[in-house]
Amino acid sequence: MQFGIFTVGDVTTDPTTGETPDDTQRVRSMLRIAQHADQAGLDVFATGEHHNPPFVPSSPTTMLGYLAGVTRNLVLSTSTTLITTNDPVKIAEDYAMLQVISDGRMDLMMGRGNTGPVYPWFGYDIRQGIPLAIEHYALLRRLWEEEVVDWEGRFRTPLQGFTSTPRPLDGVPPFVWHGSIRSPEIAEQAAYYGDGFFHNNIFWPMSHTKRMVEYYRQRYEHYGHGRADQAIVGLGGQVFMRRNSQDAWNEFRPYFDNAPVYGHGPTMEDFTTTTPLTVGSPQQVVDRYASMREHVGDYQRQLFLIDHAGLPLKTVLEQIDMLAEDVVPVLREEMEAKRPAHVPADPPSHAERVARARAEKEEVR
């Protein structure tokens, strides 16, 4: 099973010091965080995509391309690639390039984004979010899978005799996740193509997450990609840890109370009860996240949000160390001990997908 971290790249004032990083500092801290995660032995680093303050990761492939050159083992991914407002031709080119640069050590997650004003900035209407996601992804698949594409749709100019370059590494496109919090249409899309489904449930109760994942699993089996329990599932989460549980609560409370994504809503006590946010000791994090499989079944990727809300870089690096040393090894052992032999432990790697594609070609012959 893969464990890693994801970032939304928010620029937030540290409520304990009053200091606010500028955009340059925030980008550089994200790079440092990813490299530290690689050195600590985590499996995945994923970045969001945003085009509005207070967020800075507007160009995920630039960041991930750099990280491909300075990390050794991390799977480099996105926690959102905006399939709605990005041109699918540019997505095809950018991520095939990243695939080549990283030697296949990457994947990506398609998402619609939840910031309304972004849509008109790129010439689209948020009310068309679902149709855009469906049409753009269908085109993206063809651009990766077909050498020459003729295409016409609703939302962009037609293509005639178009070849996207570079071609996918070894002729096999990157593995794709579809991220959605509340839209069954996106879970359906993931199931239809046999792709992964990622439920970033950081603000939602597990009862909702369970319903979304169950629906995806049922439709995955319906489309003939395998048994429902073999579908590729990922979850989001967020934690803050100290050796002593009360120290964690005392230290994280001002960040929770003041952060734009948390503050002025439910209390931290209520939020940790109703969502996966876990504040406490490493053992409490292990206990909470080991129970996730009881709600969604055996799954393949768990990502944690740990660098948000104005937390200083030093603190984030400490959180990575605790994850890598005290949480992930125990979780991995517990999860794998209970996983049936027929259920994949990880999302398919590039090498596995290449081998499968070659085997399918041999069968055709």
GIVEN-V531994 format. One record per pair of residues at least 6 apart in sequence whose ideal C-beta (glycine too) atoms are under 7 Angstrom apart, sorted by sequence separation. I is the first residue (numbers start at 1). J is the second residue. If there is no record, write none. Layout:
I;J / I;J
//
This chain:
13;19 / 57;63 / 119;125 / 143;149 / 152;158 / 180;186 / 190;196 / 220;226 / 221;227 / 242;248 / 256;262 / 257;263 / 271;277 / 272;278 / 278;284 / 293;299 / 339;345 / 13;20 / 50;57 / 51;58 / 99;106 / 119;126 / 142;149 / 151;158 / 180;187 / 190;197 / 221;228 / 241;248 / 272;279 / 278;285 / 21;29 / 37;45 / 49;57 / 50;58 / 68;76 / 98;106 / 124;132 / 151;159 / 178;186 / 201;209 / 220;228 / 240;248 / 11;20 / 48;57 / 49;58 / 67;76 / 142;151 / 150;159 / 242;251 / 262;271 / 307;316 / 336;345 / 11;21 / 47;57 / 81;91 / 116;126 / 149;159 / 150;160 / 187;197 / 199;209 / 218;228 / 278;288 / 306;316 / 34;45 / 49;60 / 150;161 / 178;189 / 217;228 / 220;231 / 268;279 / 11;23 / 64;76 / 139;151 / 178;190 / 217;229 / 240;252 / 256;268 / 47;60 / 95;108 / 148;161 / 149;162 / 199;212 / 289;302 / 306;319 / 139;153 / 199;213 / 217;231 / 11;26 / 148;163 / 216;231 / 253;268 / 47;63 / 147;163 / 197;213 / 9;26 / 30;47 / 47;64 / 112;129 / 178;195 / 60;78 / 135;153 / 177;195 / 181;199 / 135;154 / 136;155 / 176;195 / 177;196 / 178;197 / 179;198 / 181;200 / 197;216 / 304;323 / 135;155 / 176;196 / 177;197 / 213;233 / 9;30 / 60;81 / 112;133 / 143;164 / 175;196 / 177;198 / 179;200 / 45;67 / 7;30 / 132;155 / 181;204 / 144;168 / 187;212 / 191;216 / 7;33 / 76;102 / 190;216 / 194;220 / 81;108 / 83;110 / 110;137 / 252;279 / 81;109 / 83;111 / 84;112 / 85;113 / 145;173 / 187;215 / 191;219 / 27;56 / 45;74 / 49;78 / 76;105 / 77;106 / 80;109 / 81;110 / 82;111 / 83;112 / 84;113 / 144;173 / 187;216 / 191;220 / 194;223 / 26;56 / 44;74 / 68;98 / 75;105 / 76;106 / 77;107 / 78;108 / 79;109 / 81;111 / 249;279 / 44;75 / 45;76 / 46;77 / 47;78 / 48;79 / 49;80 / 75;106 / 77;108 / 78;109 / 80;111 / 82;113 / 184;215 / 188;219 / 192;223 / 194;225 / 248;279 / 5;37 / 43;75 / 46;78 / 47;79 / 48;80 / 49;81 / 75;107 / 77;109 / 187;219 / 191;223 / 248;280 / 4;37 / 23;56 / 30;63 / 34;67 / 38;71 / 44;77 / 46;79 / 49;82 / 61;94 / 65;98 / 68;101 / 80;113 / 85;118 / 248;281 / 38;72 / 61;95 / 64;98 / 68;102 / 85;119 / 197;231 / 201;235 / 202;236 / 31;66 / 35;70 / 38;73 / 201;236 / 202;237 / 245;280 / 31;67 / 35;71 / 38;74 / 65;101 / 196;232 / 197;233 / 198;234 / 199;235 / 200;236 / 202;238 / 245;281 / 5;42 / 34;71 / 37;74 / 61;98 / 68;105 / 85;122 / 244;281 / 4;42 / 9;47 / 196;234 / 238;276 / 243;281 / 3;42 / 4;43 / 9;48 / 85;124 / 237;276 / 238;277 / 239;278 / 240;279 / 241;280 / 245;284 / 3;43 / 4;44 / 5;45 / 6;46 / 7;47 / 8;48 / 34;74 / 84;124 / 241;281 / 282;322 / 2;43 / 4;45 / 7;48 / 9;50 / 241;282 / 286;327 / 290;331 / 298;339 / 2;44 / 4;46 / 12;54 / 64;106 / 285;327 / 289;331 / 293;335 / 11;54 / 10;54 / 241;285 / 282;326 / 286;330 / 290;334 / 300;344 / 10;55 / 11;56 / 84;129 / 282;327 / 286;331 / 293;338 / 298;343 / 300;345 / 9;55 / 239;285 / 300;346 / 301;347 / 8;55 / 9;56 / 261;308 / 262;309 / 300;347 / 9;57 / 84;132 / 88;136 / 92;140 / 96;144 / 84;133 / 91;140 / 259;308 / 83;133 / 259;309 / 88;139 / 92;143 / 259;310 / 84;136 / 88;140 / 92;144 / 137;189 / 237;289 / 83;136 / 130;183 / 133;186 / 256;309 / 83;137 / 89;143 / 255;309 / 88;143 / 130;185 / 134;189 / 255;310 / 255;311 / 177;234 / 235;292 / 235;296 / 46;109 / 52;115 / 233;296 / 235;299 / 52;117 / 104;169 / 234;299 / 237;302 / 239;304 / 52;118 / 100;166 / 108;174 / 110;176 / 233;299 / 234;300 / 238;304 / 51;118 / 107;174 / 233;300 / 234;301 / 235;302 / 236;303 / 237;304 / 238;305 / 239;306 / 96;164 / 106;174 / 107;175 / 108;176 / 109;177 / 110;178 / 111;179 / 229;297 / 232;300 / 238;306 / 87;156 / 97;166 / 99;168 / 100;169 / 107;176 / 110;179 / 205;274 / 229;298 / 234;303 / 236;305 / 51;121 / 96;166 / 99;169 / 107;177 / 109;179 / 205;275 / 93;164 / 96;167 / 204;275 / 92;164 / 93;165 / 96;168 / 203;275 / 2;75 / 6;79 / 202;275 / 202;276 / 89;164 / 99;174 / 201;276 / 241;319 / 95;174 / 240;319 / 241;322 / 213;296 / 210;295 / 209;295 / 210;296 / 209;296 / 109;198 / 206;295 / 80;179 / 202;305 / 230;342 / 232;344 / 230;343 / 229;343 / 230;344 / 232;347 / 196;347 / 175;347 / 175;348 / 172;350 / 175;353 / 169;350 / 172;353 / 172;354 / 170;354 / 172;357 / 171;357 / 6;236 / 16;254 / 15;254 / 15;255 / 107;347 / 15;258 / 104;350 / 12;259 / 12;260 / 44;301 / 46;303 / 44;303 / 33;307 / 42;320 / 40;320 / 32;313 / 36;317 / 40;321 / 42;323 / 42;324 / 33;316 / 37;320 / 41;324 / 29;313 / 36;320 / 40;324 / 42;328 / 15;310 / 12;308 / 14;310 / 6;303 / 12;309 / 13;310 / 2;300 / 5;303 / 10;308 / 12;310 / 14;312 / 1;300 / 2;301 / 3;302 / 4;303 / 5;304 / 6;305 / 7;307 / 8;308 / 5;306 / 5;320 / 3;328 / 3;331 / 3;332 / 1;332 / 1;335 / 1;336 / 1;345 / 2;346 / 1;346 / 2;347
//
